[in-house]
Amino acid sequence: MPATAAATSRQSWLFSRHPQVNGALRNPGQAKSGSDVLQRLAGRCGVTTGVDVVFVHGAEEDAEGCWYPRGHPEFSLPRMLARELPYVCAWSLHYEYSIYRRKAHTLPLAEQATSSIRELVMQKIGRKPVVFVAHSVGGILVKHVLRLAQRSPDPAWRNVLHATVGVVFLATPHFGFPLTPRIKTLSRWLPTLRKVLLAELDDLSELDDLNRSFGRMVAERAIEVDVYYEGRRTRRTLWWGFLVSKASADPQIPTVIPTVVNANHDKICKPTSENAHIYRSVREFVRRCFADPCTDVFVSYAHEDIAALEQMMGKLEPLVRSGAPGVWYDKGQGNRGIEAGQAWETEIQKHLEGARVAVLLISPAFLNSQYITTAELPFLCRKADTEGLILLCVPVGPVDLEKLSCRYDLPQGGYKEFRLTDAHWTSPPQKSLAAMSQEERDRFFTHLAHDIFEATEPPVSESAKADLR
């Protein structure tokens, strides 16, 4: 065999065993290009409320299979996220890219960013908050997209940047691959290897310029950033190490501390259960980006019970004046059997997510409200059951105890039932406010205010407590 042919054969053997390359061929669920550039994966889409979470896969990866272990689609990171957070619409941005020059279909990421942002705009991404979750080279594409949006004269393109509230990087090579020096060393006896890796991932000055541009956008627009790097080595032919080093995975954002994940480069984005560290971390990041941080207490009530709400708020006014905690309730929106998609619904969702205590004014009207029973109550029950949210149930009117239950979706599929009779009742369900005298109601709401004081942090001042006596 001629020397040149032998070198080419060895080069093909060396890189054909790259698991990401093989994974693209082995995975039967590989996404298609063209009309499937941006796919809706799961969640509450097609409405003007909530948050769009756009998942961007790594090089030569499946647009959906990138996010779950082989054979376990029930642990898909975007699908679990959309099931658990009802205000999330999960998308997957597909693009074709290889870090190898031998792949003829590969276009530079800077050029692919144009088609990517066009697809985002066509799908109306940018009309509500956006969070990007990017694996490996996908993070480089996200930075190109945001820089392109910043420089564009098109308002719809700029809106993509304006709406971006957070970016998660999973083992993104912000400063190139450590594999590159090994390739250069091997190229001494395999000359054809000099042209294996794409120039854009070997051009450190361009990567550095892109990262500085991203850093300025983060500072100017207060974009939240979360960074993770691989904690296990990845085995390749003639290589055993970190495909993206800790130093390269760090975009050097002053307020961000990179976090290690006990997984290699290929598995860092594939949670093995709903309790996997990376899933819980991404979930909490999205929640932090979306939630209203000023809300401590969320009051859920039916419009017919406005009198009870006003009486309760009269007793809580000293607590509100003290500055802690923040009490929020829907003011004057009319009947709670409302249609989804209205602008104010996003505000409700933000305050639901931010709350640590929820006060439920339960009555027949409360249980007959479609919005309360299908949106607010399942969300609050899930937080109470799994995260320690404190539910304070106030019986406003006589209720049927058999109806005091709700279902909430589980991340991996299915649902769980939660009975409100297991929550904290400020008065026995059989003794409602309607059956109390005015004097008893005054004492009741005074005790309720003290319950809220004890359930929230930081502690309320003694002077505020004295105002309640």
C-alpha positions as CSV (number, residue, x, y, z in Angstrom):
1,M,0.0,0.0,0.0
2,P,1.4,3.4,-0.9
3,A,2.5,5.6,2.0
4,T,-0.2,8.3,1.4
5,A,-3.0,5.7,1.2
6,A,-1.7,4.0,4.4
7,A,-1.7,7.4,6.2
8,T,-5.2,8.1,5.0
9,S,-6.4,4.7,6.1
10,R,-4.9,5.2,9.6
11,Q,-6.5,8.6,9.8
12,S,-9.9,7.1,8.9
13,W,-9.5,4.3,11.5
14,L,-8.5,6.8,14.1
15,F,-11.5,9.1,13.8
16,S,-14.2,6.7,12.6
17,R,-14.3,5.4,16.2
18,H,-15.3,8.7,17.7
19,P,-18.5,7.9,19.7
20,Q,-20.2,11.1,18.7
21,V,-19.8,10.2,15.0
22,N,-21.0,6.6,15.5
23,G,-23.7,7.9,17.8
24,A,-25.2,9.9,15.0
25,L,-25.4,6.8,12.9
26,R,-26.5,4.4,15.6
27,N,-29.3,6.5,17.0
28,P,-32.5,5.8,15.2
29,G,-34.1,9.0,16.5
30,Q,-31.7,11.3,14.8
31,A,-33.3,14.6,13.9
32,K,-33.6,15.7,10.3
33,S,-32.5,19.0,8.8
34,G,-34.6,21.5,6.9
35,S,-38.1,21.9,8.4
36,D,-36.9,20.3,11.6
37,V,-34.2,22.9,12.4
38,L,-36.1,24.0,15.5
39,Q,-38.4,21.3,17.0
40,R,-41.0,21.6,19.7
41,L,-40.2,18.8,22.1
42,A,-42.6,19.2,24.9
43,G,-44.4,21.6,27.2
44,R,-46.8,24.5,27.0
45,C,-46.1,25.9,23.6
46,G,-48.1,28.2,21.4
47,V,-49.0,30.6,24.1
48,T,-47.5,34.0,25.0
49,T,-46.8,33.1,28.6
50,G,-44.0,31.2,30.3
51,V,-40.5,30.6,29.1
52,D,-38.9,29.1,26.0
53,V,-36.0,26.7,26.8
54,V,-33.9,26.0,23.7
55,F,-31.6,23.0,23.9
56,V,-28.6,23.0,21.5
57,H,-26.8,19.7,21.0
58,G,-23.1,19.1,20.5
59,A,-21.2,18.3,17.3
60,E,-22.5,15.3,15.3
61,E,-25.1,14.6,18.0
62,D,-28.8,13.8,17.7
63,A,-31.0,16.9,18.3
64,E,-33.1,14.9,20.8
65,G,-31.0,11.8,21.6
66,C,-28.2,14.0,22.9
67,W,-30.3,14.6,26.0
68,Y,-31.0,11.1,27.4
69,P,-29.1,7.8,28.0
70,R,-29.5,5.4,25.2
71,G,-32.7,3.3,25.5
72,H,-34.2,5.6,28.2
73,P,-36.1,8.5,26.5
74,E,-38.2,8.8,29.7
75,F,-35.1,10.6,31.2
76,S,-34.9,13.2,28.4
77,L,-33.6,16.3,30.0
78,P,-35.9,18.7,28.1
79,R,-39.0,16.5,28.3
80,M,-38.6,16.0,32.1
81,L,-38.1,19.8,32.5
82,A,-41.3,20.5,30.6
83,R,-43.3,18.0,32.6
84,E,-42.2,19.3,35.9
85,L,-42.3,23.1,35.1
86,P,-45.7,23.7,33.5
87,Y,-44.7,27.1,32.2
88,V,-41.8,25.7,30.1
89,C,-41.9,25.1,26.3
90,A,-38.8,22.9,25.4
91,W,-37.3,23.3,22.0
92,S,-34.4,21.5,20.3
93,L,-32.3,23.5,17.8
94,H,-30.8,21.1,15.2
95,Y,-27.8,21.9,13.1
96,E,-25.3,19.7,11.2
97,Y,-21.7,20.1,12.3
98,S,-18.5,18.2,12.6
99,I,-15.2,19.1,14.2
100,Y,-13.5,17.2,11.4
101,R,-12.6,18.7,8.0
102,R,-13.4,15.4,6.2
103,K,-17.1,16.0,6.8
104,A,-18.1,17.9,3.6
105,H,-21.4,19.1,4.9
106,T,-20.0,21.1,7.8
107,L,-20.3,24.9,7.6
108,P,-18.7,27.3,10.0
109,L,-20.7,28.0,13.1
110,A,-20.7,31.7,12.4
111,E,-22.5,31.0,9.1
112,Q,-24.9,28.5,10.7
113,A,-25.9,31.1,13.3
114,T,-27.7,33.0,10.6
115,S,-30.0,30.2,9.7
116,S,-30.4,29.3,13.3
117,I,-31.6,32.8,14.3
118,R,-33.9,33.0,11.3
119,E,-35.5,29.8,12.5
120,L,-35.8,31.1,16.0
121,V,-37.5,34.2,14.8
122,M,-39.9,32.3,12.5
123,Q,-41.0,30.2,15.5
124,K,-41.5,33.5,17.5
125,I,-38.7,32.9,19.9
126,G,-38.0,36.2,21.6
127,R,-41.6,37.2,22.5
128,K,-41.2,35.7,26.0
129,P,-38.2,34.9,28.2
130,V,-35.6,32.5,26.6
131,V,-33.1,30.2,28.3
132,F,-30.5,28.4,26.2
133,V,-29.1,25.0,27.3
134,A,-26.1,24.1,25.2
135,H,-23.8,21.0,25.1
136,S,-20.3,21.1,23.8
137,V,-19.9,23.0,20.5
138,G,-23.6,24.0,20.8
139,G,-22.5,26.6,23.3
140,I,-20.2,28.2,20.6
141,L,-23.2,28.3,18.2
142,V,-25.3,30.0,20.9
143,K,-22.7,32.7,21.4
144,H,-22.6,33.3,17.7
145,V,-26.4,33.6,17.6
146,L,-26.5,36.1,20.4
147,R,-23.7,38.2,18.9
148,L,-25.5,38.2,15.5
149,A,-28.7,39.3,17.3
150,Q,-26.8,42.1,19.0
151,R,-25.4,43.5,15.7
152,S,-28.5,43.0,13.6
153,P,-30.7,46.0,12.5
154,D,-33.7,43.7,12.5
155,P,-35.8,44.2,15.6
156,A,-37.0,40.6,15.6
157,W,-33.4,39.4,15.6
158,R,-32.5,41.8,18.4
159,N,-35.4,40.5,20.4
160,V,-33.8,37.1,20.6
161,L,-31.0,38.7,22.7
162,H,-33.3,41.0,24.6
163,A,-35.5,38.0,25.7
164,T,-32.5,35.8,26.7
165,V,-32.4,35.6,30.5
166,G,-30.1,32.6,30.9
167,V,-27.5,30.4,29.3
168,V,-26.3,27.0,30.5
169,F,-23.0,25.7,29.1
170,L,-22.4,21.9,29.4
171,A,-18.7,21.1,28.6
172,T,-18.5,23.9,26.0
173,P,-14.9,24.4,24.6
174,H,-14.8,28.1,24.9
175,F,-11.1,28.1,24.3
176,G,-10.7,25.0,22.1
177,F,-10.1,21.3,22.6
178,P,-7.1,20.0,24.5
179,L,-7.1,17.3,21.8
180,T,-5.6,19.8,19.3
181,P,-2.1,19.7,20.7
182,R,-2.2,15.9,20.5
183,I,-3.3,16.1,16.9
184,K,-0.4,18.4,16.1
185,T,2.1,16.0,17.8
186,L,0.7,13.0,15.9
187,S,0.8,14.9,12.6
188,R,4.6,14.6,12.7
189,W,4.2,11.0,11.5
190,L,0.7,11.3,10.1
191,P,0.9,14.6,8.0
192,T,-2.7,14.4,6.9
193,L,-3.8,14.9,10.5
194,R,-2.8,18.6,10.2
195,K,-6.0,19.3,8.4
196,V,-8.3,17.1,10.5
197,L,-9.7,19.6,12.9
198,L,-11.6,22.7,11.7
199,A,-9.7,25.9,11.8
200,E,-12.4,27.7,13.8
201,L,-12.0,25.4,16.7
202,D,-8.2,25.8,16.5
203,D,-8.3,29.6,16.1
204,L,-7.9,30.6,19.7
205,S,-7.9,34.4,18.9
206,E,-11.4,34.1,17.3
207,L,-12.7,32.0,20.2
208,D,-11.3,34.5,22.6
209,D,-12.9,37.4,20.7
210,L,-16.3,35.6,20.7
211,N,-16.1,35.0,24.4
212,R,-15.2,38.6,25.2
213,S,-18.2,39.7,23.2
214,F,-20.4,37.3,25.1
215,G,-19.1,38.5,28.4
216,R,-20.0,42.1,27.6
217,M,-23.5,41.0,26.6
218,V,-23.9,39.2,29.9
219,A,-22.8,42.2,31.9
220,E,-24.9,44.7,29.9
221,R,-28.1,42.7,29.9
222,A,-27.7,40.9,33.3
223,I,-28.0,37.4,31.6
224,E,-27.7,34.5,34.1
225,V,-25.0,32.0,33.2
226,D,-24.4,28.5,34.6
227,V,-21.3,26.5,33.6
228,Y,-20.5,22.7,34.0
229,Y,-17.5,20.7,33.1
230,E,-16.8,17.0,32.8
231,G,-15.4,15.3,35.8
232,R,-14.5,12.0,34.1
233,R,-12.1,11.2,31.3
234,T,-13.4,10.1,27.9
235,R,-11.8,7.2,26.2
236,R,-10.9,7.6,22.5
237,T,-8.5,5.7,20.3
238,L,-5.0,7.0,21.2
239,W,-6.6,9.3,23.7
240,W,-7.8,9.1,27.2
241,G,-8.6,12.3,29.0
242,F,-10.9,15.3,29.1
243,L,-12.3,16.3,25.7
244,V,-13.0,19.7,27.2
245,S,-10.7,20.8,30.0
246,K,-11.9,22.7,33.0
247,A,-10.0,25.7,31.8
248,S,-11.6,25.6,28.4
249,A,-15.1,25.0,29.8
250,D,-14.8,28.2,31.9
251,P,-16.1,31.3,29.9
252,Q,-14.5,33.5,32.5
253,I,-17.6,35.3,33.6
254,P,-16.6,37.0,36.9
255,T,-19.8,36.0,38.7
256,V,-19.9,32.4,37.6
257,I,-18.1,29.5,39.3
258,P,-17.9,26.4,37.0
259,T,-19.3,23.2,38.5
260,V,-18.0,19.7,37.9
261,V,-20.3,16.9,36.9
262,N,-19.4,13.3,37.6
263,A,-19.7,12.3,34.0
264,N,-17.6,12.3,30.8
265,H,-18.1,14.6,27.8
266,D,-20.7,12.4,26.1
267,K,-22.8,11.7,29.3
268,I,-22.7,15.1,31.0
269,C,-26.0,16.1,29.3
270,K,-27.8,12.7,29.8
271,P,-29.5,12.4,33.2
272,T,-30.1,8.9,34.4
273,S,-33.0,9.8,36.6
274,E,-35.1,12.7,37.8
275,N,-32.7,13.0,40.8
276,A,-29.6,13.3,38.6
277,H,-27.5,16.3,39.5
278,I,-27.4,17.9,36.1
279,Y,-31.2,17.7,35.7
280,R,-31.9,19.2,39.1
281,S,-29.3,21.9,38.4
282,V,-30.8,22.9,35.0
283,R,-34.3,22.8,36.5
284,E,-33.3,25.1,39.4
285,F,-31.5,27.4,37.0
286,V,-34.6,27.8,34.8
287,R,-36.7,28.4,37.9
288,R,-34.3,31.0,39.2
289,C,-34.3,32.9,35.8
290,F,-38.1,32.9,35.7
291,A,-39.3,33.3,39.3
292,D,-40.1,36.6,41.0
293,P,-37.5,36.8,43.8
294,C,-39.7,39.3,45.8
295,T,-42.5,36.8,46.4
296,D,-42.5,34.9,49.7
297,V,-46.2,34.3,50.1
298,F,-48.7,33.5,47.3
299,V,-52.4,33.8,48.0
300,S,-54.7,31.6,45.9
301,Y,-58.4,32.5,46.0
302,A,-61.5,32.7,43.9
303,H,-62.9,36.1,43.0
304,E,-66.1,35.3,44.9
305,D,-64.1,35.2,48.1
306,I,-62.7,38.7,47.8
307,A,-64.3,39.7,51.1
308,A,-62.3,37.0,53.0
309,L,-59.1,38.1,51.1
310,E,-59.5,41.7,52.1
311,Q,-60.1,40.8,55.8
312,M,-57.0,38.6,55.8
313,M,-54.9,41.3,54.1
314,G,-56.1,43.8,56.7
315,K,-54.4,41.7,59.3
316,L,-51.3,41.1,57.2
317,E,-50.8,44.7,56.4
318,P,-48.2,45.2,59.3
319,L,-46.3,42.3,57.9
320,V,-46.3,43.8,54.4
321,R,-45.2,47.2,55.8
322,S,-42.3,45.5,57.6
323,G,-40.8,44.7,54.2
324,A,-40.5,41.0,54.7
325,P,-41.9,38.8,53.4
326,G,-43.5,39.8,50.2
327,V,-47.2,38.8,49.9
328,W,-48.7,38.5,46.4
329,Y,-52.2,37.8,45.1
330,D,-54.0,38.4,41.8
331,K,-55.5,41.8,42.0
332,G,-58.8,42.4,40.2
333,Q,-58.5,39.9,37.4
334,G,-62.2,38.8,37.7
335,N,-63.3,35.2,37.7
336,R,-60.4,32.8,38.0
337,G,-61.9,30.5,35.3
338,I,-59.8,32.3,32.8
339,E,-58.4,31.4,29.4
340,A,-54.7,30.6,29.2
341,G,-52.4,32.8,27.2
342,Q,-53.2,36.2,28.6
343,A,-50.3,38.5,29.5
344,W,-51.0,38.5,33.2
345,E,-50.7,34.7,33.4
346,T,-46.9,35.0,33.2
347,E,-47.0,37.2,36.3
348,I,-49.0,34.6,38.2
349,Q,-46.6,31.9,37.1
350,K,-43.5,33.9,38.2
351,H,-45.0,34.5,41.7
352,L,-46.1,30.9,42.0
353,E,-42.5,29.8,41.3
354,G,-41.0,32.3,43.7
355,A,-43.3,31.5,46.7
356,R,-42.2,29.6,49.8
357,V,-45.6,29.8,51.5
358,A,-49.0,29.5,49.8
359,V,-52.3,30.5,51.5
360,L,-55.3,28.7,49.9
361,L,-58.7,30.3,50.6
362,I,-60.7,27.2,50.0
363,S,-64.4,27.4,49.2
364,P,-66.8,25.8,46.7
365,A,-65.9,28.6,44.3
366,F,-62.2,27.9,44.7
367,L,-62.7,24.2,43.9
368,N,-64.9,25.0,40.9
369,S,-62.3,27.4,39.4
370,Q,-60.8,25.7,36.3
371,Y,-57.7,27.8,36.4
372,I,-57.0,27.2,40.1
373,T,-57.6,23.4,39.9
374,T,-55.7,22.9,36.6
375,A,-52.8,25.4,36.9
376,E,-52.2,26.9,40.3
377,L,-53.2,23.9,42.6
378,P,-51.2,21.2,40.9
379,F,-48.1,23.4,40.8
380,L,-48.4,24.3,44.5
381,C,-49.1,20.7,45.5
382,R,-46.0,19.5,43.7
383,K,-43.9,22.0,45.5
384,A,-45.4,21.2,48.8
385,D,-45.0,17.5,48.3
386,T,-41.4,17.5,46.9
387,E,-39.8,20.8,48.0
388,G,-41.2,21.7,51.3
389,L,-43.5,24.6,50.2
390,I,-45.7,25.4,53.2
391,L,-49.4,25.2,52.4
392,L,-51.8,27.1,54.7
393,C,-55.4,26.1,54.0
394,V,-58.1,28.5,55.0
395,P,-61.7,27.0,54.9
396,V,-63.7,30.0,53.7
397,G,-66.9,28.1,53.1
398,P,-68.2,24.5,53.5
399,V,-66.2,22.1,51.2
400,D,-66.5,18.5,50.2
401,L,-63.4,16.7,51.7
402,E,-63.5,14.2,48.9
403,K,-62.7,17.0,46.4
404,L,-59.6,18.1,48.4
405,S,-57.0,16.4,46.2
406,C,-55.0,17.2,43.1
407,R,-52.7,15.5,40.6
408,Y,-49.3,16.7,39.4
409,D,-47.1,15.3,36.7
410,L,-43.9,13.5,37.4
411,P,-40.7,14.4,35.5
412,Q,-40.2,10.9,34.0
413,G,-43.9,10.5,33.1
414,G,-47.1,9.6,35.0
415,Y,-48.6,11.5,37.9
416,K,-49.0,11.5,41.6
417,E,-52.0,12.4,43.7
418,F,-51.7,14.8,46.6
419,R,-54.5,15.3,49.2
420,L,-54.9,18.7,50.6
421,T,-56.1,17.1,53.9
422,D,-52.4,16.4,54.5
423,A,-51.5,20.1,54.4
424,H,-51.7,22.5,57.3
425,W,-55.2,23.7,58.1
426,T,-55.5,26.9,60.0
427,S,-58.9,25.8,61.1
428,P,-60.6,22.3,60.8
429,P,-62.2,22.0,57.3
430,Q,-65.6,21.5,59.0
431,K,-65.4,24.9,60.7
432,S,-65.3,27.4,57.9
433,L,-65.1,31.2,58.1
434,A,-68.8,31.3,57.1
435,A,-69.7,29.6,60.4
436,M,-67.6,32.0,62.5
437,S,-68.7,35.1,64.3
438,Q,-66.9,38.4,63.5
439,E,-65.0,38.2,66.7
440,E,-63.9,34.6,65.9
441,R,-62.8,35.7,62.4
442,D,-60.7,38.5,63.8
443,R,-58.9,36.1,66.1
444,F,-58.5,33.5,63.3
445,F,-56.8,36.0,60.9
446,T,-54.6,37.2,63.7
447,H,-53.4,33.6,64.3
448,L,-53.0,33.1,60.5
449,A,-50.8,36.2,60.3
450,H,-48.6,34.8,63.1
451,D,-48.4,31.4,61.2
452,I,-47.1,33.3,58.1
453,F,-44.6,35.2,60.3
454,E,-43.2,31.9,61.6
455,A,-43.2,30.2,58.2
456,T,-41.1,32.9,56.4
457,E,-37.6,34.2,56.7
458,P,-35.9,36.5,57.6
459,P,-37.7,36.9,61.0
460,V,-40.1,39.8,61.2
461,S,-39.2,42.5,63.7
462,E,-40.8,42.5,67.2
463,S,-42.4,45.9,66.4
464,A,-44.2,44.4,63.4
465,K,-45.4,41.5,65.5
466,A,-46.6,43.9,68.2
467,D,-48.8,45.7,65.6
468,L,-50.8,42.4,65.2
469,R,-51.6,42.1,68.9
